[in-house]
Amino acid sequence: MEAYADAGSYLSGEARAMLARLDRVRPFALYEPMVPAAALSPAAQTAIEHFLARGQADLRRRVQAFLAWLDSTGRSAPPGVAQRRFVALRGGFHDVLAQFDLFQEVITQRSEQEAGVWLSGLDVAAVEALTVPGTVLDTPVPVACYLDRGPGGAIRRINTRVPGRARSPLALIRIPRERMIGHGIGASLLHEVGHQVAALLGLVVSLRAALYDAERRCRDAAARTALAYWGRTVSEIVADFFAVGKLGIAATLGLMSVVSLPRRFVFVPVPGDPHPFPYVRVRLSCAMGDALYPHPQWRRLSDVWGTLYPLPRVPGELRVLVRALEASMPRFVDLLLRHRPPSLNGARMTELVPRSARTPQLLAARYRSWTLEPSLMRAAPPSVVFAVLGQARSTELITPEEESRLLGDLITHWALSSTLGTSMRCAALPGKAFNDS
């Protein structure tokens, strides 16, 4: 029995030490230094703090229940049983710390000079792009952006798994540091927003069903192969479709800069990769852009891509696949534009993008009006700004250097405007709670 008592004493001490460490996990709002313009939105900050507080409170209750058990019936339980209970608690403890670390990386970057404010501005842009009136996206989800290495972006969508089998309380969008220039920022951001839109509206599931039905009814072997391929990669295609729909040619230019890779990566399909291989992905982006916003610019851009990566040098079998995919693009793009997902109550997918306001002609006209009255640029929604400047860049109305400078200034402006707007709304609240003394 002495060994039982020693084991119980050891486990009790370990559990109490766990509680002491848990007490040192404090809300981010108490110690993360950042200028106000770099802060998360109130919705995102509240979502993170409440999520972490719930996890910590649940773990604290479980540890206290374990300590109470050790002081009662656990006294006579075999040490192995007590150890199994403690190990389960320890796993939960590490999950809580992992959740904290996940969000700490996001929030700590807000203290970086310039980058922190830019991230706040990108939060504003993401929320604006996520807002689609008349759908479940009428009220957007909380968003937080952060930077990381590598050429591609990523998103941890709201309600997806985080350590501990919990679900993320907000959308976390990773932007590559090397993309923080020119139209590459908007292209990466809107592609990841497209993934969140697709998840909330169930677009991938409904499109895969439509593609499977089209493949089943197709009699041509090459066309069936192409439809099957589009079905396997449709999750990334939907995000590209949303980005092109919101940004026009800026989305395709941004995509090209990401997938400008050695030839062996541009032409080779990777088994299990949800992305279309880069050569056809850019071609498809141009095809979607031309279907949404018809203009010769799309054919010219597609031809440029073809000269950068000449198809005749591709091995015969792969060249046959590329030709089949290219031949199927008009039919596939038409299916995308006509698709009516159940979540849109009879509306087509094209209702998700502002087709009448994103034509190349209108975007170019807007840029010319902005040069005469720059204040109009600051008043425009972020997705419109990305689209207009990307269109201007594509026609060489603006230099890369000027585009980068303007976007840097505007992203800072979005962050500051959002912060001041929040402060003004808070100041307008009744002050009785602060005047009772």
N, C-alpha and C positions, 0 to 999 in steps of 0.2 A: 504493500500500500504506500510505502514511502516513495517508490518510483512514480506511482500514480500522482502523488501530491507534488513531486518535483516537476512532472510534466505539466500539470495544471498550472503551477506557478509560472513556468516558462511561457506557456501559451497565453496566460493572462497578461504577462508583461509585454509580449509581442503585440497583442491586440491593443493594449493601452498606448503603446508607442505608435501604432498605426493611427489611432485617434489623434495623438499629438501632432503627427505629420499632416493629417487631414485638416487640422485646425489652422495650419499655416498656408493652406491653399485659399487665398483671399480673392475677392472680386477684382477683376481687371481694372475697374473704375477707380480703385483705391491707390494703384501704384504705377500704372503704365503712363509714362510721360509722353505727351504729344500736344502739338498746337491744336486749338479747337477745330480748325478747318480740316485737319487730318483724321478726325475722329470718325468712328463708325456711325452710321445712322442710328437714331434712337431705337428703331425697330430691330436692327441687327444686334446692337449692344444688349438690349433687353432680352432678346432670344437667347444669346449666348449665356448671359449671367443666370437667367432662370433655368436653362438646361443644366449648367454646371451645379447650381445650387440644389436642384432636385436630385442629381446623382450623388452629391456629397451627403445630403440628408438621408437618402435611402441607405447608403453604405454605413453612415453613423448609427442608424437604427439597428442594422444587422450586427455591427460590432458590439453594441451595447447589449443586444439580445444574447450574443455569444458569451459575453462576460457574465451575464446573469445566469446563463445555463451552467457555466463553469462553477459558479458559486452554489448551485443547487444540485440538480440531478447529474450534472456533468462530473461532480466529484467522484462518483463511483463508476463512471463510464471508462472503458478501456482507452488508454492514451491514443491508440490508433484512430479511434472514432473522433476524438477531439481534434487530432491533427488533420483529419480529412475536412472537418468543418472549418478549421482555421485556414487551410490551403484554399478553400473556396472563397473565403473572405479576402484572402490576399490577392486572388485573381481579380476580384471586384475592385480592390484598392488600386491595382495597377491599371485597370480600365479607366478609373476616374482620373488618374494622373495622365494617362494617354490622351484622354479627352481634353484635359487642360492644356497639354502641350500642343495639341492640334490647333486650338484657337489662339494659344499664345504666339505661335509663329505668325499667324495672320495679324494679330494686334500689335506685336512688337515692331513690325515694319512701319507702323504709322508714326513712329518716332524718328524715322530717317528723314533727313532734310530733303525737301522737294518730293521725294518718292512717296512719303506719307500723305501729302496733300493730293498728289496725283491719284493715289489709290482711292481716296475719298471721292474725287471727281469721277473716277471710273465706276464706283458704286452707284453714283447718281445716274450715269449713262446706262448702266445695266438695268436699273429699276425702270427707267424710262422705256427702254426697249422691251422689257418684260410686260409692260402694261398694254393689254389689247382689249379695248372697250367692247362690251357685249359678250365676253367669254368669261371663263373662270379666272382669266388673267386680268380682269378688271381691277382687282386688288392684288398688286404684285407681292411676291414673297420677299422676305428680307435677304439682302445680298451683301457679301463682303469679298473684296478682291485682295489678292496678295501676289507677290512676285516670286519667281523661282527660276532656276537655270533650265537650259534646254530650249529647243526651237518651237515646241508645241505647247498650246494651252491645255487646260483640263478643268473639269468642274466636278465638285462633290455636290450633287443635287440635294435639295431639301428632302428630308424623310428617307435618305439613303443611310445605310449602316455606318456607324462609327464604332470604335472600340467599346466592348461591353454589350454588344447587340442592341445598343440604343440607336436612335435615328437623329440625323443632323437637324437642328432647329432652323437652319438657314442654308442658302446656296453659297458655297465657297468657290470662287472662280480664281484659278491660277493663271496669271499672265506671265509669259517668259520675259525676262529682263531685256533680252535683245529685241523684243517686239515693241518696246516703249519708244518708238519713233514713227512718225508719219502715219499712213493709213493702216500699217500693220497693227496698231493698237486697236482700232475699231474692228478690223476683220477678226482678230483673235477673240475679242470680247463678245461680239455678236454671234460668232459661231458657238461659243460656250453657252450663251443665253439661249440659243436655238435648241440646245440639248435640254435645258430646263423647260422650255415651252413644249417640246415634244413629249417630255415625260408627263407634264401636268395635263396635257390634252390627249394622251394615249395615241399619238400619231404613228409611232413605229409599229405598234401592234396592228392597227387598222390598215396601214399601208402594206405590211407583210401579207396580210390576208388577201388584199386586193392583188398583189403581185403573184401570190401563189395561185389564185384563181385564173389570172391571165396566163400564167405559165402552163397551167393544166389544160387550158383550152387552145394553146398555141400548137400548130402542127409543124412548124419549121424548127429543126433541131438547133440551129445556130441562135435563133431568136429565143428559144427556151433556155439555152445556156446563159444568154445575156440577162434574161428576166430573173433567173435563179441567182446570178451574181448580184444584180441590183437588190434583190431581196436580202442577201446576206450582209450587204453594206448600207442598207437604207437608213440605219440610225445616224451615221455620219452624213449621209446625203441630205437628210431632213435638216440637220443643223446648217449645212452649206446653203440649202434652199432659203432658210430663214435669213441668213446673213446677206445673201444676194438680194433678197426681197427688200431688206431694210437699207442696204448700203449701195446697191447697184454695183458698178464695176470696181469700187473700192474693195469689196469683199473678194473678188476674183484676183485682183492684184495682190492683196494680202496673202491669199492662199498660195499664189505662185511663189512668193518670197519664202514661204515656209517649206514648200516641197521642191525647191530648186536644189536637187541632190545629185550625187553621182548617178550615171545612167543605170547602173545595175539596180538601184533602188527605185528609180522612176518607172521602170517597165515591168518589174517582177511582182506578181501578186503574192502576198504572204499568207499562207494558210491560217485561217482563224482571225486574221486582222479585219476589224470592222470597217476600216477605211478603204475606199477604192484606191487602187494603186495610182500614184501621182499623175501619170500621163493622162489617164482617162478621167481622173477626178477634176483636173483643170478643164479639160474639154467639156465635161458635163456641167461645170460651173458656168462656162460661157454659153452653153446651150440653154440652161435655165435662165440666165440673164437675158438672152435674146428672146425667149418666150414671154418673159415678164415685161421686158422693156425693149421692144424691137428697135435695133439700130445697127448700122454697119460696124460699130466699134467692137462688137462681140466676135464677129468673124475675123476681124483684123487681129484681135488679141489671141484668139485661138490659133491663127496662122503663125503668130510670133512664137507661141509655145511649140508648135510643130517644127519651126526652124531651129529652136534651141535643142530639141530632142527629136532628130529625124527618125521617122518610123521605118524607112527602108533598111536601116541598119539592125533592126530587131530580128531575132531568129524567127523562122517561118511559122512555127506552131503558135508562138506568142503573138505574132503579127495577125494571125487568123482570129485570135480572141479579141484583139484590139479592134479589128475591123467589125466583128460581130457586135461588140459593145457600142461602137460609134454608129453603126447602122440602126441599133435599137434605141438610140437616145431620143429621137423625136417622139416615138411612141411612149417611151418611159416618162419623158418630161410632160407630155400631154396627160398621162395618167396622174402625175403629181398635181398638176394644175386643176384637174377636174375632180380630184379625190374629195369626198365629203365624209370626214370622220364623224362618228356619232357625237363626239364632244362638242362639235360646232353646230349641232341641231339643224342639219341640212345645208349649211354654208360650205363653200369650197375652201380648200387650204389657202387659196389666193386671198381670202378675206383677212388672213393674218398679217398681210403686208400692204403698205400704202401705195398701190400700183399707180394711182393717178398723180401722186406727188413725187415720184422718184424717177421719172423719165429722164434720160440724159439731157434733153433739151431744157427741161425745167430746172434741173440741177445746175446746168451751165448758166442759165438766166439768173438763178439765185446768186451764184458767185459774183456775177457782174454787178448785181444790185448791192451786194455786200461790200464790194470795193468802193462804191460810191457812198454807202452809209454803213460803216463797220459796226454800229450799234445793233444792227439787225442780226448780225452773226451771234452776238452774245445772248440775244433773246430767243434764238432758235433751239429746238430740242437737240440733245446730243447726237442722236442717230442721224438727224438731218445734217448736222455739221460734218460728221464723218463722211456722209454720202456726198455732200457738195464739194468738200475739199478733195476727196478721192477722185471725183469726176474732173475737177480742175487739174489735178495732178496728172491724170491720164491723158489730157489734151494739152499738157504743158502750159496751161495758163498760170500755173504756180510752180515754183521750184521746190525740190525736196527740202531744201533748207528752210524756205518760208513756210511750207506745210508743217514741218516739225515745230517751228517756233510758234505758229498760230495755235496748233493743237495743244502745246504745252501751256500757253496762256489761257486757252479756253477750258482745259481740264481743271486748272487752278481756279478759274472763275466759277465753274460748276460746284466745286467743293466749297468755296467761300459763300456762294449764294445759298447753298443748301444749309450751311451752318448758321448764317445770319437769319434765314427764314425760320429755322427751328428755334433760334433764340427769341425772335419776335413773337412766335406763337406761344412760347413759354411765358414771355413777359405779359401777354394778353390774358393769361389765366387769372382767375380770381385769387387775390392774395390773402384771403381771410386766414388760411392755415398758418401764415407766417406772422400774423398780427395779433394773435390771441394773447401774447404776453403784454 
